[in-house]
């Protein structure tokens, strides 16, 4: 088996503050934002209270109570941020429980909060993914299990469109499906998104990809083929097969989408794969160049606790860094390691182990914008399922 790592011990304890009783999952974003001399991070506590933390340059930490929902790590809320606004706006749902998207403003200086308000969808809404440019906010969530829908504001949240459908996987019914949508690091007026089926609750296996122009509203394939428009009255209602195939299906192999980003000027997707017949999981990266997608040779093992059966194996993870690479966490021999990787033009290569304390069951998280902190890691000191957890939010360098 290929060895990626030198035999070195962890680099010692961190000096940044720890946000205690904070956890998060993959399907809401952004969960962390750099804001000049401070950074913001959301999380959900063990009993369902959602919190916002402000990490300060002097390495102190302030916390703000947001709202309480069901205890579920999917319910960590997302942050809408603009440097010229006095407040940030927090968006969050109650995974699988109601039709409400909750909103709350937090003053960036005083930490005073507004009254909470709701956007009401047509059925149960889960997750909160935000795309913003200028005065436009697009809030995306999953309606039930098979549709991803959105509402849109062109006055920074003062008024909102009706609910519109982004992706409709109901006919044929693909089962439970997911997307990750994020702005391009190279041009924040544009966004990319990837689509995948649930490892066991969907039979749809490939990872698909598309692009959104947040200014014009145009949604296209990677080659520029028209798929619809954000401004369509009811939304574009894209079917998954119309998107560009980023990672084709392979018999007996299951994928877990982890992040979308860019490396070397290419669109890129980070994911985990494992064979349904065993529990050996590897991290993979696919990139788009010259009109086609290619999966690189890079395939470090994630360690035993990853996969889906049992659900407690959803530990570890990977995220694109802001310096042309990626950050992964892995279990090896009962210990946990957080590693930084650099793109060399055709593949990811090991750079170094990131400084951290002994971090168990770590989920890496990279903030939007460059700024105070390079990355966070969510340490799940307790995790038996997405409703039974206890997390710590830590800065890593």
C-alpha positions as MATLAB code, in Angstrom:
seq = 'XXXXXXXXXXXXXXXXXXXXXXXXXXXXXXXXXXXXXXXXXXXXXXXXXXXXXXXXXXXXXXXXXXXXXXXXXXXXXXXXXXXXXXXXXXXXXXXXXXXXXXXXXXXXXXXXXXXXXXXXXXXXXXXXXXXXXXXXXXXXXXXXXXXXXXXXXXXXXXXXXXXXXXXXXXXXXXXXXXXXXXXXXXXXXXXXXXXXXXXXXXXXXXXXXXXXXXXXXXXXXXXXXXXXXXXXXXXXXXXXXXXXXXXXXXXXXXXXXXXXXXXXXXXXXXXXXXXXXXXXXXXXXXXXXXXXXXXXXXXXXXXXXXXXXXXXXXXXXXXXXXXXXXXXXXXXXXXXXXXXXXXXXXXXXXXXXXXXXXXXXXXXXXXXXXXXXXXXXXXXXXXXXXXXXXXXXXXXX';
ca = [
       0.000    0.000    0.000;
       1.280    3.449   -0.879;
       2.544    5.423    2.138;
       1.863    9.165    2.137;
       3.050   10.134    5.586;
       6.365   10.508    7.403;
       6.730    8.829   10.794;
       6.481   11.939   12.935;
       4.464   12.646   16.079;
       1.844   15.425   16.285;
       3.254   18.937   16.577;
       1.917   19.765   20.024;
      -0.919   21.786   21.551;
      -2.567   24.790   19.954;
      -2.701   28.229   21.571;
      -6.064   29.306   20.183;
      -9.237   29.124   22.286;
     -11.524   26.124   22.032;
     -15.258   26.470   21.420;
     -16.667   23.836   23.750;
     -19.814   21.887   22.931;
     -19.761   22.812   19.219;
     -20.446   20.357   16.384;
     -21.260   20.614   12.685;
     -21.850   18.548    9.559;
     -21.198   18.961    5.817;
     -24.491   20.118    4.379;
     -24.711   23.699    5.663;
     -22.252   26.403    4.625;
     -20.477   28.655    5.193;
     -20.015   27.680    8.834;
     -16.914   29.834    9.328;
     -16.011   33.281    7.929;
     -12.858   35.365    8.312;
     -13.720   39.005    9.017;
     -10.545   41.077    9.236;
      -9.201   40.844   12.791;
     -11.866   38.322   13.853;
     -13.440   35.124   12.574;
     -16.960   33.767   13.007;
     -17.906   30.118   13.542;
     -21.267   28.462   14.115;
     -22.049   25.148   15.760;
     -24.729   23.150   17.496;
     -24.515   21.973   21.066;
     -25.233   18.548   22.463;
     -28.865   19.325   23.351;
     -29.685   21.373   20.230;
     -28.781   24.977   21.105;
     -27.228   26.724   18.087;
     -24.368   29.093   18.870;
     -22.143   31.620   17.130;
     -18.541   32.116   18.237;
     -16.387   35.153   17.491;
     -12.688   34.306   17.529;
     -10.599   37.406   18.231;
      -7.050   38.314   17.197;
      -5.930   38.254   20.842;
      -6.987   34.586   20.906;
     -10.036   35.139   23.047;
     -13.510   33.912   22.160;
     -17.041   35.332   22.550;
     -20.229   33.319   22.092;
     -23.752   34.297   21.061;
     -26.907   32.223   21.619;
     -28.969   31.893   18.431;
     -31.914   29.458   18.761;
     -32.628   25.875   19.820;
     -33.746   23.027   17.560;
     -33.510   19.241   17.717;
     -30.111   17.872   18.718;
     -28.660   17.007   15.307;
     -25.237   17.967   13.947;
     -26.839   18.758   10.562;
     -28.456   21.798   12.197;
     -25.317   23.927   12.590;
     -26.355   27.200   10.884;
     -24.768   29.153    8.005;
     -23.381   32.701    7.931;
     -24.178   35.497    5.433;
     -21.386   38.077    5.618;
     -20.488   41.324    3.884;
     -17.697   43.571    5.107;
     -19.774   46.732    4.617;
     -22.691   45.487    6.742;
     -22.917   46.164   10.467;
     -24.389   42.722   11.102;
     -23.953   39.189    9.873;
     -27.102   37.142    9.237;
     -27.386   33.549   10.427;
     -29.568   30.992    8.603;
     -30.534   27.562    9.921;
     -33.080   24.763    9.675;
     -34.270   21.911   11.888;
     -33.211   18.808    9.932;
     -36.239   16.728    8.970;
     -38.611   18.405   11.412;
     -40.316   21.534   10.019;
     -40.673   23.834    7.013;
     -38.899   26.844    8.530;
     -35.598   28.474    7.654;
     -34.622   30.572   10.662;
     -32.843   33.940   10.315;
     -31.145   36.109   12.921;
     -28.901   39.194   12.661;
     -25.867   39.589   14.929;
     -24.102   42.947   15.244;
     -20.438   42.432   14.325;
     -19.238   44.836   17.033;
     -21.639   44.607   19.978;
     -22.897   41.027   19.339;
     -26.462   42.246   19.901;
     -29.032   40.049   18.149;
     -32.222   40.879   16.275;
     -35.508   39.094   16.713;
     -35.516   35.730   14.970;
     -37.662   35.487   11.834;
     -38.589   32.660    9.472;
     -38.791   31.824    5.800;
     -41.505   29.198    5.271;
     -41.072   26.475    2.653;
     -43.774   24.190    1.241;
     -42.642   21.129    3.209;
     -39.913   19.934    5.579;
     -36.662   21.774    4.870;
     -33.178   20.651    5.904;
     -29.727   22.283    5.843;
     -28.758   25.850    4.878;
     -26.344   26.641    2.044;
     -25.724   30.293    1.194;
     -24.511   31.901   -2.024;
     -24.108   35.681   -2.012;
     -22.935   38.448   -4.324;
     -23.669   42.154   -4.039;
     -27.164   42.485   -2.534;
     -28.171   38.981   -3.676;
     -28.570   36.128   -1.185;
     -29.561   32.639   -2.333;
     -30.521   30.278    0.503;
     -30.614   26.620   -0.563;
     -31.978   23.628    1.348;
     -33.296   20.139    0.754;
     -37.077   19.762    0.590;
     -37.981   16.313    1.871;
     -35.417   13.869    0.468;
     -35.401   14.311   -3.313;
     -35.574   18.042   -4.097;
     -33.149   20.908   -3.478;
     -34.930   24.259   -3.410;
     -34.073   27.885   -2.755;
     -35.381   31.346   -2.020;
     -33.617   34.465   -3.244;
     -33.291   38.052   -2.026;
     -31.953   40.940   -4.098;
     -31.942   43.431   -1.206;
     -29.775   41.529    1.293;
     -32.644   39.802    3.034;
     -35.237   42.583    3.248;
     -37.588   40.744    0.871;
     -37.583   37.213   -0.528;
     -38.760   35.391   -3.629;
     -41.148   32.491   -3.484;
     -39.686   29.000   -3.142;
     -38.053   27.747   -6.345;
     -36.717   24.299   -7.290;
     -33.047   23.951   -8.150;
     -32.803   20.153   -8.554;
     -35.721   17.721   -8.766;
     -34.857   14.047   -8.313;
     -38.416   12.855   -7.795;
     -39.070   11.434  -11.277;
     -37.467    9.021  -11.483;
     -37.119    8.970   -7.718;
     -33.403    8.788   -6.906;
     -33.914    8.452   -3.167;
     -32.152   10.702   -0.684;
     -29.809   13.119   -2.466;
     -27.329   15.839   -1.519;
     -25.553   18.849   -2.968;
     -22.718   21.098   -1.859;
     -22.837   24.586   -3.403;
     -20.070   27.143   -2.831;
     -18.767   30.318   -4.513;
     -15.660   30.045   -6.647;
     -12.536   31.214   -4.829;
     -11.358   32.759   -8.110;
     -14.599   34.697   -8.754;
     -17.181   35.052   -5.980;
     -19.832   36.196   -8.474;
     -19.943   32.599   -9.667;
     -20.558   29.326   -7.830;
     -20.177   25.603   -8.393;
     -22.186   22.729   -6.984;
     -21.860   18.967   -6.868;
     -24.652   16.397   -6.519;
     -24.559   12.862   -5.118;
     -26.903   10.170   -3.832;
     -26.895    8.927   -0.237;
     -24.561    5.937    0.252;
     -27.379    3.608    1.267;
     -30.682    5.476    0.766;
     -30.114    6.137   -2.935;
     -29.035    3.933   -5.820;
     -27.652    6.936   -7.740;
     -23.868    6.623   -7.547;
     -22.037    9.162   -9.770;
     -20.994   12.617   -8.553;
     -22.399   15.314  -10.849;
     -21.363   18.951  -11.204;
     -22.727   22.304  -12.393;
     -22.071   26.056  -12.400;
     -24.119   29.110  -11.364;
     -23.581   32.730  -12.396;
     -24.898   34.601   -9.356;
     -25.188   37.896  -11.262;
     -27.044   36.751  -14.377;
     -28.669   33.745  -12.709;
     -27.566   31.378  -15.489;
     -27.027   27.734  -14.474;
     -24.889   25.680  -16.848;
     -22.975   22.482  -17.352;
     -19.218   22.742  -16.994;
     -18.923   23.160  -20.763;
     -21.442   26.020  -20.748;
     -24.614   24.193  -21.752;
     -27.739   25.945  -20.471;
     -29.632   24.208  -17.642;
     -31.871   27.032  -16.451;
     -31.830   30.237  -14.458;
     -32.112   31.245  -10.812;
     -34.689   33.846  -11.920;
     -37.013   31.260  -13.476;
     -40.383   31.773  -11.789;
     -40.503   28.252  -10.333;
     -36.779   27.547  -10.608;
     -34.970   25.447  -13.222;
     -35.918   22.026  -11.739;
     -32.733   20.428  -13.073;
     -32.563   16.634  -13.337;
     -29.312   15.094  -12.132;
     -28.460   13.415  -15.431;
     -28.340   16.817  -17.162;
     -25.349   17.866  -15.053;
     -21.726   17.130  -15.939;
     -20.387   13.798  -14.631;
     -17.435   14.586  -12.363;
     -16.950   11.070  -10.962;
     -18.616    8.172  -12.814;
     -20.135    5.304  -10.904;
     -18.060    2.175  -10.307;
     -19.685   -1.156   -9.518;
     -19.494   -1.955   -5.826;
     -18.039    1.463   -4.851;
     -19.864    4.071   -2.767;
     -19.045    7.794   -2.704;
     -19.380   10.390    0.032;
     -19.184   14.012   -1.186;
     -17.053   16.182    1.125;
     -16.278   19.513   -0.582;
     -16.109   21.504   -3.813;
     -13.338   23.984   -4.562;
     -10.524   24.884   -6.942;
      -6.920   23.740   -7.362;
      -4.548   24.959  -10.044;
      -7.319   26.991  -11.653;
      -9.504   23.877  -12.013;
     -12.904   23.050  -10.575;
     -12.397   20.262   -8.074;
     -14.377   17.821   -5.934;
     -13.177   16.114   -2.751;
     -14.902   12.878   -1.817;
     -14.475    9.630    0.070;
     -14.946    6.224   -1.518;
     -15.284    2.747   -0.129;
     -16.270   -0.618   -1.479;
     -19.589   -1.824   -0.173;
     -17.977   -5.169    0.623;
     -15.484   -3.736    3.130;
     -14.779   -0.712    5.298;
     -11.488    0.585    3.835;
     -12.157    4.212    2.924;
      -9.951    6.496    0.846;
     -10.044   10.218    0.162;
     -10.073   11.151   -3.535;
      -9.930   14.313   -5.649;
     -11.357   14.856   -9.132;
     -10.541   17.956  -11.211;
     -11.904   19.517  -14.406;
      -9.479   20.554  -17.136;
      -9.565   20.641  -20.913;
     -13.270   19.848  -21.022;
     -13.196   16.673  -18.926;
     -12.972   15.424  -15.349;
     -10.108   13.272  -14.089;
      -9.689   11.524  -10.749;
      -6.087   11.842   -9.523;
      -4.017    8.965   -8.168;
      -4.109   10.434   -4.636;
      -5.948    7.988   -2.364;
      -4.842    8.155    1.299;
      -6.809    5.987    3.698;
      -9.198    7.741    6.064;
      -8.909    5.105    8.771;
     -11.401    2.637   10.159;
     -14.120    4.989   11.450;
     -15.476    6.207    8.128;
     -18.226    4.969    5.872;
     -21.898    4.580    6.602;
     -22.559    1.256    8.338;
     -22.869    1.937   11.196;
     -23.641    5.681   11.023;
     -21.052    6.353   13.728;
     -18.445    5.798   11.022;
     -19.199    9.306    9.711;
     -16.087   10.711   11.334;
     -13.081   12.362    9.760;
     -13.366   14.373    6.558;
     -11.619   16.589    4.032;
     -11.859   20.211    2.898;
     -10.175   22.420    0.314;
      -7.695   24.853    1.824;
      -7.326   28.455    0.686;
      -3.764   27.895   -0.600;
      -4.198   25.544   -3.563;
      -4.540   22.316   -1.629;
      -6.597   20.340    0.857;
      -6.813   19.387    4.524;
      -7.725   15.876    5.638;
      -8.130   14.059    8.918;
      -7.346   10.380    9.330;
      -7.234    7.675   11.939;
      -4.158    5.439   12.091;
      -3.396    2.930   14.804;
      -5.973    4.474   17.108;
      -4.502    8.004   16.772;
      -5.823   10.919   14.728;
      -3.870   13.182   12.371;
      -4.778   16.367   10.500;
      -2.731   16.757    7.317;
      -2.184   19.517    4.781;
      -1.770   18.677    1.081;
      -0.558   20.803   -1.841;
      -1.598   20.592   -5.502;
       1.425   20.019   -7.740;
      -0.333   20.485  -11.071;
      -1.671   16.971  -11.424;
      -2.122   15.545   -7.914;
      -2.145   16.320   -4.207;
       1.144   15.745   -2.373;
       1.747   15.634    1.373;
       2.924   19.006    2.764;
       2.926   18.636    6.543;
       0.953   17.594    9.559;
      -0.911   20.590   10.900;
      -0.357   21.714   14.469;
      -3.094   20.457   16.728;
      -3.795   18.923   20.050;
      -4.719   15.257   20.160;
      -7.737   15.544   17.878;
     -10.176   12.650   17.789;
     -12.760   12.096   15.055;
     -11.856   15.383   13.366;
     -13.872   17.218   10.716;
     -11.799   19.921    8.944;
     -13.466   23.249    8.134;
     -11.924   26.087    6.100;
     -13.341   29.620    6.443;
     -14.468   31.765    3.547;
     -12.181   34.743    2.878;
      -8.533   34.904    3.808;
      -7.914   36.381    7.223;
      -7.328   35.597   10.864;
      -7.456   31.807   10.856;
      -6.494   29.276    8.155;
      -8.719   26.399    9.256;
     -10.785   24.877   12.022;
     -11.262   21.321   13.092;
     -14.313   19.931   14.828;
     -13.209   17.326   17.345;
     -16.008   14.901   18.131;
     -15.074   13.686   21.584;
     -18.366   11.773   21.620;
     -20.065   10.501   18.466;
     -22.392    7.537   18.181;
     -24.693    9.152   15.585;
     -25.591   12.564   14.197;
     -27.940   13.073   17.158;
     -25.576   11.754   19.827;
     -22.391   13.823   19.877;
     -20.213   16.277   21.759;
     -17.883   18.515   19.782;
     -15.034   20.972   20.253;
     -14.212   23.683   17.699;
     -10.448   24.282   17.410;
      -8.262   26.503   15.246;
      -5.452   24.645   13.465;
      -2.484   26.036   11.558;
];
